[in-house]
């Protein structure tokens, strides 16, 4: 079976997305309840989930109800990422140490799941153009969210948000203009953006000083630029005037 055709064992398609909404609401709701954040982070997390699905669906060619979205791990990855996104957008004035550790563990779990999911979807052929772009856009949300949280923690000034912006601009650009997207030529390339998340998570940890966090953030910017450069085919246009 070719990628994107049929529904192999363990694969999910678009009709399973409501399950993803339920997972997102449940995870975000439990987190908000545990830290007494109210209902707003849950609403934001759900909106992020729906918005990403809508945007990817709009720009994905031949998108329909049978389009594959990956595996059950894909929904877990999306749910955890949207949870982090909701908290990042609606960050409490004083982030407790326990909350920082909790978010770090959740984000780490998300990238572990994503790593396994990337490998698994290829093995069981449960990926499609929609699922690949969905995974990439969710990665952009995770990077941007952690960058926001690092800024909110006070470790790094506002420039750290540029990491999320740079990363997401290249992801969104290849979504809107898929003809410039260069498929990974090396086996490690799909994991490069996960490395950005991993470095940012380390920078966010309470045991990391501001000086080290700044250095790690600079490394993340370099990785973001490298990821974009390896994925985008730059074309030269010759003026024939």
Backbone as CSV, one residue per row, in Angstrom:
resi,resn,N_x,N_y,N_z,CA_x,CA_y,CA_z,C_x,C_y,C_z
1,UNK,0.834,-1.203,0.000,0.000,0.000,0.000,0.863,1.245,0.000
2,UNK,0.532,2.197,-0.842,1.269,3.436,-0.923,0.813,4.406,0.149
3,UNK,1.696,5.330,0.480,1.373,6.329,1.495,0.153,7.131,1.067
4,UNK,-0.788,7.250,2.016,-1.967,8.053,1.737,-3.105,7.284,1.103
5,UNK,-2.895,5.982,0.793,-3.946,5.204,0.176,-4.429,4.150,1.166
6,UNK,-5.738,4.052,1.311,-6.291,3.033,2.189,-6.131,3.412,3.648
7,UNK,-6.420,2.441,4.522,-6.336,2.660,5.964,-5.728,1.415,6.583
8,UNK,-4.417,1.454,6.816,-3.726,0.299,7.357,-4.022,0.136,8.837
9,UNK,-3.645,-1.001,9.366,-3.906,-1.305,10.768,-3.188,-0.297,11.671
10,UNK,-3.935,0.357,12.564,-3.369,1.348,13.467,-3.416,2.757,12.936
11,UNK,-3.734,2.930,11.659,-3.796,4.267,11.067,-5.155,4.909,11.335
12,UNK,-5.145,6.233,11.419,-6.375,6.986,11.633,-6.543,7.982,10.492
13,UNK,-7.803,8.302,10.199,-8.049,9.324,9.185,-8.797,10.499,9.790
14,UNK,-9.236,11.407,8.935,-9.828,12.664,9.390,-11.057,12.466,10.277
15,UNK,-11.800,11.397,10.059,-13.015,11.184,10.852,-12.686,10.934,12.331
16,UNK,-11.416,10.666,12.628,-11.006,10.447,14.016,-10.589,11.739,14.716
17,UNK,-10.605,12.868,14.004,-10.179,14.130,14.604,-11.020,14.552,15.818
18,UNK,-12.328,14.274,15.857,-13.080,14.593,17.083,-12.492,13.936,18.327
19,UNK,-11.888,12.756,18.150,-11.208,12.114,19.276,-10.028,12.961,19.727
20,UNK,-9.356,13.585,18.769,-8.259,14.480,19.106,-8.730,15.691,19.890
21,UNK,-9.905,16.223,19.525,-10.479,17.348,20.265,-10.778,16.929,21.705
22,UNK,-11.334,15.729,21.863,-11.641,15.212,23.209,-10.367,15.054,24.036
23,UNK,-9.310,14.523,23.420,-8.039,14.337,24.124,-7.467,15.683,24.543
24,UNK,-7.535,16.652,23.648,-7.012,17.984,23.951,-7.760,18.627,25.104
25,UNK,-9.073,18.567,25.056,-9.894,19.151,26.130,-9.621,18.452,27.455
26,UNK,-9.514,17.136,27.417,-9.286,16.359,28.643,-7.937,16.687,29.266
27,UNK,-6.876,16.664,28.453,-5.537,16.922,28.976,-5.402,18.349,29.487
28,UNK,-5.862,19.300,28.689,-5.760,20.701,29.089,-6.639,20.990,30.302
29,UNK,-7.816,20.378,30.322,-8.720,20.575,31.448,-8.140,20.057,32.748
30,UNK,-7.520,18.882,32.698,-6.906,18.304,33.897,-5.731,19.156,34.380
31,UNK,-4.937,19.647,33.429,-3.801,20.500,33.800,-4.291,21.797,34.431
32,UNK,-5.283,22.411,33.811,-5.828,23.667,34.341,-6.461,23.462,35.712
33,UNK,-7.094,22.321,35.901,-7.698,22.015,37.199,-6.635,21.824,38.261
34,UNK,-5.546,21.148,37.902,-4.479,20.867,38.861,-3.795,22.149,39.328
35,UNK,-3.646,23.115,38.425,-2.947,24.356,38.766,-3.889,25.549,38.912
36,UNK,-5.187,25.259,38.935,-6.207,26.279,39.174,-6.078,27.452,38.197
37,UNK,-6.031,27.109,36.917,-5.887,28.120,35.871,-7.224,28.558,35.276
38,UNK,-8.292,27.890,35.650,-9.586,28.227,35.078,-9.816,27.528,33.742
39,UNK,-10.813,27.980,33.027,-11.199,27.319,31.783,-10.540,27.924,30.540
40,UNK,-9.961,29.116,30.657,-9.432,29.815,29.479,-8.320,29.037,28.771
41,UNK,-7.324,28.487,29.491,-6.293,27.715,28.779,-6.863,26.542,27.994
42,UNK,-7.900,25.910,28.515,-8.533,24.785,27.812,-9.205,25.255,26.531
43,UNK,-9.873,26.398,26.610,-10.518,26.962,25.418,-9.467,27.315,24.367
44,UNK,-8.367,27.918,24.812,-7.302,28.298,23.885,-6.683,27.061,23.242
45,UNK,-6.436,26.030,24.052,-5.854,24.786,23.533,-6.749,24.168,22.461
46,UNK,-8.040,24.154,22.719,-8.989,23.596,21.754,-9.018,24.419,20.474
47,UNK,-8.977,25.737,20.621,-8.972,26.619,19.443,-7.706,26.413,18.613
48,UNK,-6.572,26.212,19.281,-5.316,25.957,18.563,-5.440,24.676,17.751
49,UNK,-5.983,23.637,18.361,-6.168,22.354,17.673,-7.027,22.531,16.420
50,UNK,-8.173,23.157,16.590,-9.103,23.319,15.472,-8.524,24.224,14.393
51,UNK,-7.812,25.287,14.799,-7.246,26.226,13.831,-6.163,25.567,12.981
52,UNK,-5.303,24.783,13.608,-4.233,24.106,12.867,-4.811,23.101,11.880
53,UNK,-5.794,22.324,12.325,-6.439,21.355,11.435,-7.083,22.071,10.245
54,UNK,-7.752,23.191,10.519,-8.415,23.953,9.457,-7.403,24.501,8.451
55,UNK,-6.328,25.113,8.961,-5.332,25.717,8.081,-4.660,24.661,7.211
56,UNK,-4.262,23.553,7.821,-3.606,22.491,7.055,-4.573,21.895,6.033
57,UNK,-5.835,21.739,6.430,-6.825,21.205,5.510,-7.052,22.103,4.308
58,UNK,-7.042,23.409,4.544,-7.263,24.366,3.459,-6.137,24.321,2.433
59,UNK,-4.898,24.194,2.903,-3.751,24.275,2.008,-3.224,22.916,1.538
60,UNK,-3.863,21.841,1.969,-3.418,20.516,1.531,-4.197,20.082,0.301
61,UNK,-3.528,19.800,-0.805,-4.221,19.344,-2.021,-4.912,17.999,-1.783
62,UNK,-6.056,17.806,-2.429,-6.801,16.552,-2.373,-7.152,16.144,-0.941
63,UNK,-7.432,17.141,-0.100,-7.843,16.851,1.270,-9.293,16.395,1.291
64,UNK,-9.567,15.282,1.966,-10.934,14.776,2.096,-11.060,13.968,3.381
65,UNK,-12.232,13.399,3.601,-12.517,12.681,4.846,-11.712,11.408,5.016
66,UNK,-11.097,10.929,3.936,-10.291,9.703,4.032,-8.801,10.003,4.176
67,UNK,-8.442,11.283,4.240,-7.032,11.649,4.396,-6.506,11.130,5.735
68,UNK,-5.345,10.522,5.693,-4.760,9.962,6.907,-4.188,11.060,7.790
69,UNK,-4.291,10.867,9.112,-3.742,11.826,10.060,-2.611,11.213,10.887
70,UNK,-2.285,9.961,10.613,-1.227,9.299,11.365,-1.774,8.163,12.207
71,UNK,-1.293,8.071,13.442,-1.718,7.015,14.362,-2.318,7.636,15.620
72,UNK,-2.639,6.798,16.594,-3.148,7.312,17.871,-2.103,8.180,18.567
73,UNK,-0.839,7.881,18.308,0.232,8.703,18.868,0.160,10.126,18.328
74,UNK,-0.288,10.265,17.093,-0.415,11.594,16.489,-1.395,12.452,17.281
75,UNK,-2.508,11.860,17.672,-3.514,12.595,18.443,-2.985,12.957,19.827
76,UNK,-2.211,12.043,20.422,-1.618,12.333,21.731,-0.614,13.486,21.624
77,UNK,0.186,13.468,20.570,1.170,14.538,20.330,0.468,15.874,20.144
78,UNK,-0.605,15.881,19.372,-1.350,17.112,19.150,-1.982,17.606,20.439
79,UNK,-2.557,16.692,21.216,-3.199,17.078,22.463,-2.230,17.690,23.456
80,UNK,-1.062,17.060,23.616,-0.056,17.575,24.547,0.485,18.929,24.088
81,UNK,0.718,19.050,22.782,1.237,20.314,22.246,0.233,21.447,22.422
82,UNK,-1.025,21.181,22.138,-2.062,22.213,22.304,-2.235,22.590,23.765
83,UNK,-2.032,21.632,24.664,-2.054,21.930,26.102,-0.977,22.958,26.430
84,UNK,0.245,22.703,25.977,1.351,23.628,26.225,1.057,24.985,25.579
85,UNK,0.470,24.965,24.383,0.135,26.204,23.702,-0.876,27.033,24.474
86,UNK,-1.883,26.373,25.029,-2.891,27.084,25.808,-2.309,27.759,27.034
87,UNK,-1.409,27.049,27.723,-0.767,27.621,28.915,0.183,28.757,28.519
88,UNK,0.869,28.598,27.377,1.806,29.633,26.931,1.088,30.932,26.594
89,UNK,-0.070,30.823,25.957,-0.836,32.020,25.589,-1.453,32.671,26.827
90,UNK,-1.929,31.844,27.757,-2.570,32.352,28.975,-1.701,31.992,30.181
91,UNK,-0.495,32.542,30.189,0.456,32.228,31.261,0.089,32.971,32.538
92,UNK,0.044,32.275,33.671,-0.248,32.958,34.936,0.869,33.925,35.295
93,UNK,0.567,34.981,36.061,1.583,35.988,36.407,2.806,35.388,37.087
94,UNK,2.579,34.427,37.958,3.695,33.790,38.646,3.688,32.285,38.339
95,UNK,4.658,31.872,37.542,4.772,30.462,37.186,5.523,29.739,38.294
96,UNK,4.864,28.787,38.912,5.498,28.036,39.996,6.530,27.059,39.449
97,UNK,7.450,26.668,40.314,8.467,25.694,39.935,7.823,24.386,39.512
98,UNK,6.776,23.994,40.237,6.076,22.753,39.914,5.448,22.817,38.525
99,UNK,4.902,23.981,38.159,4.301,24.120,36.839,5.367,24.050,35.752
100,UNK,6.519,24.665,36.003,7.612,24.625,35.023,8.061,23.187,34.797
101,UNK,8.227,22.443,35.889,8.627,21.044,35.751,7.557,20.236,35.020
102,UNK,6.301,20.515,35.337,5.204,19.777,34.709,5.154,20.038,33.202
103,UNK,5.281,21.310,32.823,5.265,21.656,31.401,6.465,21.035,30.692
104,UNK,7.611,21.034,31.368,8.817,20.447,30.777,8.634,18.961,30.522
105,UNK,8.032,18.271,31.485,7.777,16.832,31.331,6.775,16.583,30.202
106,UNK,5.736,17.413,30.142,4.716,17.267,29.091,5.336,17.505,27.710
107,UNK,6.132,18.555,27.584,6.768,18.857,26.302,7.760,17.763,25.906
108,UNK,8.495,17.236,26.882,9.424,16.141,26.608,8.674,14.898,26.144
109,UNK,7.568,14.617,26.806,6.731,13.488,26.401,6.232,13.676,24.974
110,UNK,5.881,14.914,24.640,5.378,15.219,23.292,6.424,14.923,22.221
111,UNK,7.679,15.325,22.451,8.694,15.092,21.417,9.091,13.615,21.350
112,UNK,9.015,12.910,22.475,9.273,11.467,22.450,8.202,10.769,21.625
113,UNK,6.944,11.151,21.866,5.832,10.575,21.105,5.979,10.908,19.627
114,UNK,6.359,12.158,19.327,6.517,12.560,17.931,7.632,11.775,17.246
115,UNK,8.721,11.545,17.967,9.835,10.769,17.409,9.388,9.357,17.051
116,UNK,8.667,8.729,17.980,8.160,7.370,17.726,7.143,7.384,16.592
117,UNK,6.294,8.431,16.587,5.228,8.523,15.582,5.789,8.700,14.174
118,UNK,6.839,9.508,14.037,7.465,9.706,12.729,7.985,8.377,12.187
119,UNK,8.632,7.615,13.070,9.164,6.307,12.664,8.041,5.323,12.371
120,UNK,7.002,5.329,13.232,5.927,4.353,13.112,5.070,4.573,11.877
121,UNK,4.763,5.835,11.575,3.901,6.109,10.419,4.530,5.648,9.110
122,UNK,5.849,5.690,9.049,6.523,5.191,7.856,6.501,3.669,7.808
123,UNK,6.600,3.049,8.987,6.622,1.589,9.030,5.281,0.984,8.638
124,UNK,4.189,1.588,9.128,2.866,1.024,8.835,2.164,1.785,7.716
125,UNK,2.897,2.720,7.099,2.387,3.481,5.956,1.067,4.187,6.284
126,UNK,1.097,4.952,7.385,-0.114,5.651,7.821,0.016,7.158,7.674
127,UNK,0.919,7.598,6.796,1.095,9.034,6.596,0.545,9.469,5.250
128,UNK,0.224,10.736,5.165,-0.278,11.333,3.929,0.246,12.754,3.879
129,UNK,-0.035,13.461,2.802,0.378,14.860,2.702,-0.227,15.674,3.840
130,UNK,-1.477,15.360,4.187,-2.151,16.077,5.274,-1.479,15.789,6.615
131,UNK,-1.224,14.523,6.918,-0.643,14.162,8.210,0.775,14.706,8.370
132,UNK,1.542,14.696,7.276,2.907,15.215,7.340,2.916,16.710,7.625
133,UNK,2.047,17.449,6.949,1.970,18.890,7.194,1.383,19.183,8.574
134,UNK,0.441,18.363,9.010,-0.152,18.548,10.331,0.907,18.393,11.415
135,UNK,1.738,17.370,11.286,2.801,17.132,12.261,3.786,18.294,12.279
136,UNK,4.091,18.826,11.098,5.034,19.935,10.999,4.477,21.215,11.631
137,UNK,3.202,21.498,11.394,2.595,22.706,11.965,2.463,22.590,13.483
138,UNK,2.168,21.405,13.967,2.097,21.189,15.407,3.471,21.398,16.039
139,UNK,4.517,20.960,15.342,5.875,21.211,15.822,6.127,22.711,15.941
140,UNK,5.646,23.474,14.959,5.805,24.919,15.006,5.122,25.530,16.224
141,UNK,3.942,25.014,16.551,3.222,25.500,17.733,3.985,25.174,19.005
142,UNK,4.579,23.979,19.073,5.307,23.575,20.272,6.545,24.445,20.481
143,UNK,7.293,24.692,19.417,8.482,25.546,19.517,8.093,26.958,19.950
144,UNK,7.077,27.512,19.307,6.638,28.872,19.635,6.144,28.961,21.081
145,UNK,5.432,27.936,21.529,4.875,27.936,22.886,5.973,27.912,23.945
146,UNK,6.976,27.062,23.746,8.046,26.978,24.732,8.870,28.262,24.742
147,UNK,9.058,28.848,23.557,9.768,30.133,23.490,9.011,31.199,24.293
148,UNK,7.690,31.221,24.173,6.873,32.156,24.953,7.019,31.908,26.449
149,UNK,7.045,30.633,26.827,7.153,30.281,28.245,8.525,30.659,28.812
150,UNK,9.575,30.510,28.001,10.912,30.918,28.451,10.927,32.422,28.703
151,UNK,10.291,33.168,27.799,10.194,34.618,27.987,9.387,34.955,29.241
152,UNK,8.290,34.253,29.434,7.444,34.505,30.607,8.157,34.163,31.915
153,UNK,9.081,33.221,31.852,9.820,32.833,33.062,10.846,33.885,33.466
154,UNK,11.160,34.811,32.543,12.098,35.876,32.850,13.552,35.531,32.617
155,UNK,13.816,34.341,32.123,15.210,33.930,31.901,15.847,34.651,30.717
156,UNK,15.057,34.827,29.660,15.550,35.438,28.424,14.591,36.557,28.031
157,UNK,15.128,37.604,27.453,14.283,38.734,27.044,13.435,38.367,25.821
158,UNK,12.695,39.332,25.311,11.709,39.086,24.267,12.242,38.509,22.977
159,UNK,13.549,38.660,22.712,14.091,38.152,21.448,13.962,36.640,21.315
160,UNK,13.778,35.929,22.445,13.659,34.470,22.382,12.429,34.047,21.576
161,UNK,11.421,34.919,21.524,10.204,34.607,20.769,10.515,34.505,19.276
162,UNK,11.616,35.147,18.857,12.017,35.080,17.451,12.287,33.646,17.009
163,UNK,12.682,32.793,17.942,12.923,31.384,17.613,11.649,30.754,17.077
164,UNK,10.554,30.973,17.811,9.272,30.423,17.382,8.800,31.029,16.080
165,UNK,9.046,32.342,15.914,8.618,33.026,14.687,9.382,32.510,13.478
166,UNK,10.713,32.421,13.607,11.543,31.929,12.500,11.154,30.510,12.121
167,UNK,11.001,29.683,13.135,10.648,28.278,12.888,9.301,28.152,12.194
168,UNK,8.327,28.918,12.673,6.980,28.769,12.115,6.851,29.401,10.728
169,UNK,7.597,30.477,10.480,7.530,31.108,9.154,7.933,30.112,8.071
170,UNK,9.021,29.376,8.306,9.459,28.400,7.294,8.458,27.257,7.159
171,UNK,7.877,26.836,8.268,6.874,25.768,8.223,5.629,26.219,7.469
172,UNK,5.170,27.411,7.765,3.969,27.921,7.108,4.232,28.207,5.636
173,UNK,5.430,28.671,5.336,5.789,28.969,3.949,5.731,27.708,3.097
174,UNK,6.260,26.606,3.612,6.234,25.352,2.849,4.839,24.745,2.810
175,UNK,3.964,25.171,3.723,2.575,24.712,3.675,1.815,25.441,2.572
176,UNK,1.983,26.758,2.515,1.279,27.578,1.530,1.858,27.368,0.137
177,UNK,3.175,27.202,0.062,3.852,26.995,-1.223,4.561,25.635,-1.212
178,UNK,3.811,24.555,-1.318,4.410,23.216,-1.211,5.434,22.912,-2.289
179,UNK,5.399,23.676,-3.403,6.348,23.413,-4.484,7.785,23.778,-4.107
180,UNK,7.946,24.570,-3.029,9.302,24.927,-2.603,9.805,24.003,-1.498
181,UNK,8.927,23.083,-1.047,9.320,22.177,0.030,10.170,21.046,-0.522
182,UNK,11.359,20.901,0.024,12.290,19.869,-0.414,12.187,18.684,0.544
183,UNK,11.753,17.538,0.057,11.607,16.360,0.891,12.945,15.996,1.534
184,UNK,12.898,15.521,2.801,14.145,15.184,3.489,14.996,14.182,2.707
185,UNK,16.264,14.529,2.542,17.180,13.649,1.837,17.961,12.761,2.803
186,UNK,18.046,13.185,4.039,18.753,12.436,5.062,17.767,11.955,6.115
187,UNK,18.060,10.820,6.733,17.145,10.229,7.705,16.998,11.100,8.943
188,UNK,18.016,11.949,9.236,17.975,12.759,10.451,17.197,14.052,10.272
189,UNK,16.923,14.451,9.053,16.295,15.755,8.818,14.922,15.925,9.470
190,UNK,14.036,14.913,9.439,12.743,15.112,10.103,12.848,15.331,11.609
191,UNK,13.979,14.928,12.188,14.146,15.047,13.630,14.858,16.342,14.037
192,UNK,15.280,17.129,13.052,15.998,18.357,13.358,15.130,19.334,14.130
193,UNK,13.870,19.453,13.722,12.974,20.391,14.417,12.632,19.897,15.821
194,UNK,12.648,18.592,16.033,12.445,18.068,17.382,13.638,18.417,18.271
195,UNK,14.813,18.508,17.665,16.002,18.902,18.422,15.863,20.340,18.926
196,UNK,15.211,21.191,18.132,14.970,22.580,18.551,14.127,22.587,19.819
197,UNK,13.083,21.766,19.815,12.214,21.670,20.993,13.000,21.182,22.198
198,UNK,13.819,20.155,21.998,14.591,19.579,23.095,15.522,20.613,23.734
199,UNK,16.191,21.403,22.901,17.106,22.431,23.414,16.332,23.489,24.196
200,UNK,15.180,23.880,23.690,14.362,24.884,24.386,13.823,24.355,25.717
201,UNK,13.472,23.086,25.739,12.988,22.493,26.992,14.070,22.551,28.058
202,UNK,15.292,22.225,27.673,16.416,22.301,28.621,16.587,23.728,29.128
203,UNK,16.474,24.706,28.226,16.603,26.115,28.612,15.502,26.532,29.587
204,UNK,14.345,25.891,29.485,13.186,26.247,30.313,13.257,25.633,31.706
205,UNK,14.083,24.615,31.896,14.146,23.920,33.183,14.547,24.872,34.319
206,UNK,13.952,24.694,35.500,14.249,25.597,36.628,15.708,25.575,37.059
207,UNK,16.402,24.464,36.818,17.786,24.340,37.276,18.775,25.031,36.340
208,UNK,18.285,25.515,35.202,19.141,26.183,34.223,19.169,27.684,34.489
209,UNK,20.373,28.240,34.572,20.521,29.671,34.837,20.167,30.499,33.590
210,UNK,19.991,31.786,33.801,19.642,32.674,32.689,20.741,32.712,31.638
211,UNK,22.004,32.698,32.084,23.115,32.755,31.141,23.125,31.525,30.224
212,UNK,22.917,30.351,30.808,22.889,29.122,30.015,21.661,29.111,29.112
213,UNK,20.541,29.617,29.638,19.302,29.662,28.843,19.484,30.539,27.608
214,UNK,20.204,31.642,27.758,20.477,32.519,26.615,21.303,31.774,25.572
215,UNK,22.325,31.062,26.013,23.162,30.310,25.100,22.385,29.229,24.366
216,UNK,21.537,28.515,25.085,20.719,27.470,24.473,19.720,28.064,23.481
217,UNK,19.214,29.242,23.805,18.275,29.908,22.902,18.961,30.305,21.597
218,UNK,20.206,30.742,21.693,20.964,31.082,20.492,21.209,29.840,19.633
219,UNK,21.466,28.725,20.291,21.629,27.461,19.561,20.333,27.103,18.840
220,UNK,19.203,27.345,19.507,17.899,27.045,18.909,17.645,27.883,17.659
221,UNK,18.065,29.146,17.693,17.927,29.993,16.503,18.728,29.417,15.345
222,UNK,19.951,28.988,15.639,20.776,28.378,14.607,20.151,27.115,14.038
223,UNK,19.586,26.289,14.906,18.922,25.065,14.452,17.685,25.380,13.611
224,UNK,16.951,26.441,13.994,15.764,26.838,13.237,16.139,27.281,11.830
225,UNK,17.205,28.062,11.729,17.666,28.507,10.413,18.164,27.322,9.589
226,UNK,18.858,26.396,10.242,19.364,25.215,9.537,18.219,24.339,9.043
227,UNK,17.199,24.186,9.869,16.043,23.366,9.480,15.342,23.968,8.276
228,UNK,15.169,25.285,8.305,14.518,25.944,7.175,15.338,25.842,5.903
229,UNK,16.648,25.990,6.043,17.527,25.948,4.875,17.562,24.568,4.234
230,UNK,17.420,23.514,5.045,17.469,22.154,4.493,16.142,21.725,3.874
231,UNK,15.087,22.497,4.140,13.768,22.095,3.667,13.246,22.936,2.508
232,UNK,13.782,24.119,2.348,13.258,25.019,1.321,14.194,25.054,0.130
233,UNK,13.625,24.837,-1.032,14.381,24.948,-2.281,14.319,26.387,-2.761
234,UNK,15.419,27.070,-2.711,15.450,28.460,-3.150,15.664,28.489,-4.659
235,UNK,14.811,29.221,-5.349,14.888,29.295,-6.797,15.337,30.675,-7.238
236,UNK,16.171,30.712,-8.254,16.665,31.984,-8.782,15.845,32.385,-10.005
237,UNK,15.423,33.605,-9.976,14.631,34.115,-11.100,15.485,35.087,-11.917
238,UNK,15.543,34.875,-13.195,16.374,35.692,-14.069,15.522,36.749,-14.760
239,UNK,15.907,37.971,-14.586,15.195,39.073,-15.221,15.626,39.155,-16.691
240,UNK,14.703,38.962,-17.593,15.004,38.961,-19.022,14.645,40.281,-19.714
241,UNK,14.572,41.290,-18.939,14.239,42.593,-19.533,15.361,43.052,-20.456
